[in-house]
C-alpha cells in the first residue's frame, strides 16, 4: 500500500492515530524508528529548524517543498504537511500542490488566514473571506494528479469570529470537495464533540507546545472518536532542549565526560542513519562493477 492510501486508511479507521511532528529528515527517521505510523510536518517546526525564527509566514513555497521532500525521502511513512495559506492566489496554490505532490507528501492542509500566515496560537491572526478560501481549495483539487493525495482545509476562524463561524466555514470547505476540514484552536472536549457532530469528516486534533501546558488526555480524545492527533512541535522542542543541555554541560565542565545522558551513542546513530546498509550497497556496486570489467577483459 502506498503512503497516500495508508494515510487515508489511518484517518478513516476506528481508533486514535498519533502523529508526531518532524522538523527535518532525521527527526522523521526517529519517529519511524520508534514505531509510529505517520508523521506530520508543519510550518512552526520548519521555520524553527530552517531559520531559527518564530512562525510568522516568512518562508516560501519552494523552501517548504524542498524541506518536505527531504522529510518524505527519509521514511516509508505517510507524511502530512502544512501548506500555509497556499502561498498566494489560485495559481500559486496549483504550483504548491504539484510541488508538494512531487515531494512525496501523503496529505496537505491549507489554512484560511490572511498572508502572511502565522502560527495559529500566536496573536494577530485574520482570516480571508470564505469565498476566497473556497477558490483556493478548488484550485488545489484541480491541480491534484494523484486522487489519493489527501487535501484538507483548516480554518482559524474560531479564534477570530467564534466557533459558529468556524464550523460554518468547515462545512463550506467540505462542500467545495476537500477530504477533511478542521477548525484550529478548538481544544475543549465539548467543543470538539460539537465539531464532530456538525462537520462530517474524520476529526484530527492538535496538541502543540505553542498552545500552552494544558492538553486533553489522549484517552479522552480517543473515547469521543477523534481519529488522529498531531504533535507538531514535539521533536523540535525536545531536540532544542537536548542540544542545549549537552552544550551547557560542555560549557560548564569544559568536557563531554558528563554529557553522556544527553547524547545518542555512536552505534545507535549509525543504526538510525543506516550506515551498514549504505556500506553494503557501496560494496555491492563495487563488486558488480569489478565483475563487469573483469568479464570484458577475459573476452
C-alpha positions, 0 to 999 in steps of 0.5 A: 500500500502506498503512503497516500492510501495508508494515510487515508486508511489511518484517518478513516479507521476506528481508533486514535492515530498519533502523529508526531511532528518532524522538523527535518529528515532525521527527526522523521527517521526517529519517529519511524524508528520508534514505531509510529505510523505517520508523521506530520510536518508543519510550518512552526517546526520548519521555520524553527529548524530552517531559520531559527525564527518564530512562525510568522509566514516568512518562508516560501513555497519552494523552501517548504517543498524542498524541506518536505521532500527531504522529510518524505525521502527519509521514511516509508511513512505517510507524511502530512504537511502544512501548506500555509495559506497556499502561498498566494492566489489560485495559481500559486496554490496549483504550483504548491500542490504539484510541488508538494505532490512531487515531494512525496507528501501523503496529505496537505492542509491549507489554512484560511488566514490572511498572508502572511500566515502565522502560527495559529496560537500566536496573536494577530491572526485574520482570516480571508473571506470564505469565498476566497478560501473556497477558490483556493481549495478548488484550485488545489483539487484541480491541480491534484494528479494523484486522487489519493493525495489527501487535501484538507482545509483548516480554518482559524476562524474560531479564534477570530469570529467564534466557533459558529463561524468556524464550523460554518466555514468547515462545512463550506470547505467540505462542500467545495470537495476537500477530504477533511476540514478542521477548525484550529484552536478548538481544544475543549472536549465539548467543543470538539464533540460539537465539531464532530457532530456538525462537520462530517469528516474524520476529526484530527486534533492538535496538541502543540507546545505553542498552545500552552501546558494544558492538553486533553488526555489522549484517552479522552480524545480517543473515547469521543472518536477523534481519529488522529492527533498531531504533535507538531512541535514535539521533536523540535522542542525536545531536540532544542532542549537536548542540544542545549543541555549537552552544550551547557554541560560542555560549557560548564565542565569544559568536557563531554565526560558528563554529557553522556545522558544527553547524547545518542551513542555512536552505534545507535546513530549509525543504526538510525542513519543506516550506515551498514546498509549504505556500506553494503550497497557501496560494496555491492556496486563495487563488486558488480562493477569489478565483475563487469570489467573483469568479464570484458577483459577475459573476452 
